[in-house]
Amino acid sequence: MPIEITATKDGPYKVRGDLAELTLLDASGNAYDLAGKKAVFLCRCGASTTKPFCDGQHSKIGFEAAEEAVREEG
C-alpha cells in the first residue's frame, strides 16, 4: 500500500501505508524508528509534548484547522 497522509478533523496528520518505505527524520537528521507500525499520527497543532508525534493536546487547546485542500488555479 502506498503511503497516504490524511489531515484529520481538527487533529493530527495520519500517515499510513508501507511505513518501511518512509524515512522520518528529526532536525538533526536522525531517523525515527517506525518498525512494526501500521500508522503514525503527526502533530500539526504545535502543542504536542511528543513532537513530531501527536499526544492529543489538540483537543485540550481547541485546535481548529482547515480540512479542505486548497487548489491552485492556473
N, C-alpha and C positions, 0 to 999 in steps of 0.2 A: 504494500500500500504506500503510495507517495505521501510525503509529509504534507499535512494540512494544518493551517493556522486559522483559528476562529476567534474573533473578538466576541467574548461572551457578554451578555447584557449587564452593563454596569459592573463588570468584573474583569478577570484576567484574560490574557490570550491563552487559548487551549491549543497546545501543539501535540498532534498525534500522527501516527503512521509508523514507518520503519525508522525508529529513532536511532538505530545503529548507523544510519546514513547521515545523522545530524551531528554537527560539532558545535557545541555551545561553549563559548569562551568567556572568561571573566576579563576585567580590564587589564590584567597582567598577561593575558594570553594563555592562561591555564584552562584546560578543558574540564567541564563538569562531567561527572560520571553518570550517564543516563542508562547504563546497562540494566536490562531487565524491565525497564519502564515502558509502558504502552502509551503513556501520555504524560505531559508536564504542563503546569499552569504557570505562565509568566506574568509577573506584576505589571500593571500599566497605570496604577493609581499613584505610585510613588511612596506609599506608606508601609509597605511590607518590611518586616524585620529580617526576612529571609531572602532578600533580593538576590538574584533576579526572579526567584520563585514567589508565588502568591502564598500568603498566610491568612487570607481572609480579612485583612484590615480594611479593604474597600467597603465592606458592608458596615463597618463601625464608623467610618468617616463620611458616609453618604456619597461615595464616589458616583458620579453620573458621566456617562460617555456617549458620544455619537456612535451609533451602531451601523449606519449605512456607509458603504464605501463611496467616496467622492469620485465621480467620473470626470476625467479630464476632457475638455472639449477641444476639438481641432484635430 
